[in-house]
Amino acid sequence: MLTPTQQRVWDDLLDPGGNRPTVDPGLARRLRQALETEASDSLERVGAPGSAGGPSWIPGRDPAVIVVSKHLLGQVHQCERQLLASERVGFEWNATIVQGMLAHKAIELKCGFIAGAGGPVPPAALVQLAGQRLIDDEHGPAAWLRSAPPGELAEAYAAATDGVTKFEDTFPPIDARWRPRVESRLKVQLAGGRVELSGKVDLVLGQASGHEARTLIIDLKTGRPALGHPADLRWYALLETLRVGVSPYRLASFYLDSGDWRHEDVDEDLLWSTVRRVTDGIARLLELRVAHRTPTESPGPACRWCIDRAHCPSASTDLPGFSPSDD
Ligand code: SF4
């Protein structure tokens, strides 16, 4: 028997009896062609990375390839100066990021068990297993998990268990017949592989049938709704459309703390506006990193947590709870 919230998700979000649109079979080809043309033009304008005597790139990355992720695209559209400042500092694992990874990994394992690897497993055990899997993977937060203070580690595991439990009692039990995909990687290569669009979707349900859109993409969120969440989902919708040739029919951000969600249905306008956002982002990234253009400053809510705000002349102080003397 479903909880009332699970029933609401079933009826209003999953909507199993609802109409599913048919997608123009030439749409994906036209979207890809637009991306190809714009990406190649942008590379041409700044000089192709990786060429002899060519531009430098982010240390540790293949100099011939620019990898565009949801996060990078969001950053370059939010504030270019902040993006460059955060890249100078580099990335560090912390308890908040790791707890999110633990919860996502645990939900991935949960779907693996549903798919036939075993019976139901309680959330805390799933999170323990997720932690072990992450420790075994040297590309992730293994070092942080091995060396974090016991208190921080316990908080991360407890928060992840909380997230998995909330997912279980608000989202209908996932059925293997829904073709669930968790932490599903999507990649699109453009301009002969010099530009790579990369994403990892939290949860995908359903599968296209011929030209009929039957896929629902879901982003699981632990915080509150934010302005950037719909754009993140549209990014996944574009990558999935290019991969399959058929778009998803619906996108949703699902908020674990409230058991609520925001969704929008996918149409051609949404995909074309996403292409424009992506090509504009690629052009900006190339101008900043290759042509070393001076970054623009875009004051706004992001100034609150910006690592460069002490030095930035445009830093917004007109924010609730913000003091110019804040460190
Ligand atoms: S303080 Fe605000 S405007 Fe300045 S770099 Fe940071 S986010 Fe951008």
Residues whose N, C-alpha, C, O or C-beta is under 5 A from the ligand:
A	BS01	SF4	C79 R81 Q82 E297 S298 P299 G300 A302 C303 C306 D308 R309 C312 S314 A315 S316
